[in-house]
Amino acid sequence: MPFNAESALRANPPAPAQPWKGFPKYNFVGGHNDAASIPAIELAASVTSILGREGRDLATYGLQSGPQGYRPFREAIASMLNRRAGMKENQSSILVTSGSLQALSLIFDLFLDPGDVVFLEKACYGGTLSRLRARSVEYIGVELDEEGMQADALDEAIKQVKSAGKRPKMIYTIPTVQNPTGRVMSEARRRHILAVAAEHNLPIFEDDCYADLIFSGGRPPAIRALDEDGRVVYCGSFSKSIGPAIRVGFIAADWPILSRLLPLKTDGGTGAIEQMALTEYVATKFDAHVASLNQTLKIKAEAMADAIDEYFGAAAEFEKPQSGIFLWLKLPGSVDTSRLFQIAGAEGVAINPGVEWSTVEAYGKKRLRLCFANPSVNEIREGISKLADICHREFGVPQRSANIQR
Ligand SMILES: Cc1ncc(COP(=O)(O)O)c(C=O)c1O
């Protein structure tokens, strides 16, 4: 008799996954990157040279470097953060993780109990929101303006939570190239957010995986760079600056926090080969790589903005991306982007519906997130044209008008 797996599962298991059927023709979802920019040859050279020298260390968990990750890699990460984000790290303040998603899970596991309240930007990364919901943690979306999360609104939200007898527990922010809005928090705002956190004695979780993707000009210092109290725990990733399949991220934190995170990382260590592949590359070629990647992303961002202007006309509201890999698009209230996601997905155009990236349903329903990094400029134009057609057919938006040429 065939084994009935269903009857053997725990109570309330997750819904079953569907078999993967390949990417849709026009793929504007997720955090995929520009394929031609992947430095495959250089990554191979880095791993070959280190394996040739130190390959026998694969015989031990942790590569003779202990549970925080391959030591030369941690040194390269610390030096990159100090150079690019004004931080003051060294190898001992870094924990290498399997993607920054693992960093999110570890940090939330360490700090949060069911019923705790986390403050984050009103529009926020879906992977963060789902992890908080899974832990029965309440989250409160704080308004954003052009300088990022509003510090006064944050302060007010914390006070309200306190007066309702609930437990404010953490401020989570994506300050540099916010996902999905693309906003970059000003330095003044970073200091103000730090002051609010100090006032309420809360930790700040700074999720900074897009910070290298500012098309021109530098980035402000990390919030952790401005922190003198050790209250900021920082995470980064190579998913957006190199490629998401590598699955390597990192945490930077002071030892009182890092020493508590380490016992939670019970996976036997992040893969050695990917750490080796990145080590020499990050130490010697990273800055030139991201400068060139940013030029490519800028061209694709412009192509997407132009296509939306052309095919959606005045129906679409958005800020032309100056950084990152996403465009956050607002459509008129008659459009339900969750339905658009279903219908367009079935016709080969994949989008992220706004509700999954929002703390407020009515705000998210009119919005969608589009990733422009992976498709070609031609695919961007064709895909946006097709999306506009579907949206017109289903919701009457955009109305066919002179500024829509087909
Ligand atoms: C804000 C933010 N944090 C974390 C992640 C997780 O990325 P990864 O696990 O690939 O490093 C993402 C991915 O899109 C993200 O947007």
The ligand as an ORCA input file, in Angstrom:
! r2SCAN-3c Opt
* xyz 0 1
  C      14.924     43.879      2.164
  C      15.346     42.479      1.908
  N      15.928     41.777      2.886
  C      16.330     40.517      2.690
  C      16.162     39.889      1.477
  C      16.618     38.464      1.334
  O      17.585     38.328      0.371
  P      18.653     37.144      0.324
  O      18.239     36.073      1.272
  O      18.632     36.681     -1.089
  O      19.944     37.761      0.739
  C      15.554     40.578      0.422
  C      15.326     39.926     -0.883
  O      14.665     40.402     -1.760
  C      15.142     41.906      0.650
  O      14.554     42.623     -0.307
*
